[in-house]
């Protein structure tokens, strides 16, 4: 009887010692979520939706036209602006066809550049936080530079065509006004096509052809599938030894039995305590009752290179805010790391069931 008691006590002490050591050296949490860049697809002009080219949850490529708004009124405005430019140039004895074409190219280049700037800004912000691969950021820089070069070339061509009108035509106020009106019409016409800002999937698509789209009101949600990370919520005593770049094993509920390799990208320096304090007021202290207090949790951001490198394998799927299990290896402790890898493997098997 005594032998059984001491054996049980010894086993319990070993388990407690392992738990305390693992909590600092190989911290584990099942409180983790899949995160990605979310972009509302919002039209900049109002009109009837005449075409929807993708379904809810469907993968789309960067630049794909997701939906179209009835462009007839904007095409009429464009033709009217072209006619005004034609009349203005005829008054000074010049030909407006080349100027009109050059202006259209400038407008398109400006629209493409603005789209690329918005997407690149998101990518550069994630690069600063270490949430994406460097190759992704370099690719964004290349696309941004190409878009800027295309705009500069289009502007140079437009200026050349303006010069062809002669000094009188170039400085003529009527021509300048007609060119501005044409540029505005071209821009609004380009806005009737809603394009995917990157490779990703559509979510919350609850409109159909024939619905009226209003400028500034979101029609659907776009989830960027090239910029994905895991947000793991660790307790404070988990964070003591964690460093940027530490290797991580991840189990996604959507892919049971599979272990993904990741690395720590950043640690959050702050967390909400569930209270709110107005500026100038004393800090509100959360009340804690009972013998054991609830641990405060902080967000740990983890990248999965297989996702962030822009892999176009459609078999790699994810759900925004999908649940995950995470274990971090903070050092070279062979025993704790081996036990941790065995444990996460067991967790991956159990994820088939729950």
Secondary structure, DSSP 8 states (H G I E B T S, - for coil): -HHHHHHHHHHHHHHHHHHHHHHHHS-EEEEEEEEEEEEEEE-SS-EEEEEE---TT-EE-TT-EEEEE--HHHHHHHHHHHHHHHHHHHHTT---HHHHHHHHHHHHHHHHHHHHHHHHHHHHHHHHTT-S-HHHHHHHHHHHHHHHHHHHHHHHHHHHHHHHTHHHHHH-HHHHHHHHHHHHHHHHHHTTEEE-SSSEEEES----TT-EE-TTSEEEEEEEEEEEEEEEEEEGGGSTT--TT-EEEEEEGGGTT--EEEEEEEE-S----S----TTS--------SSS----EEEEEEE-HHHHT----TT----TT-EEEEEE--S--HHHHHHHHHHHHHHHHHTTT-
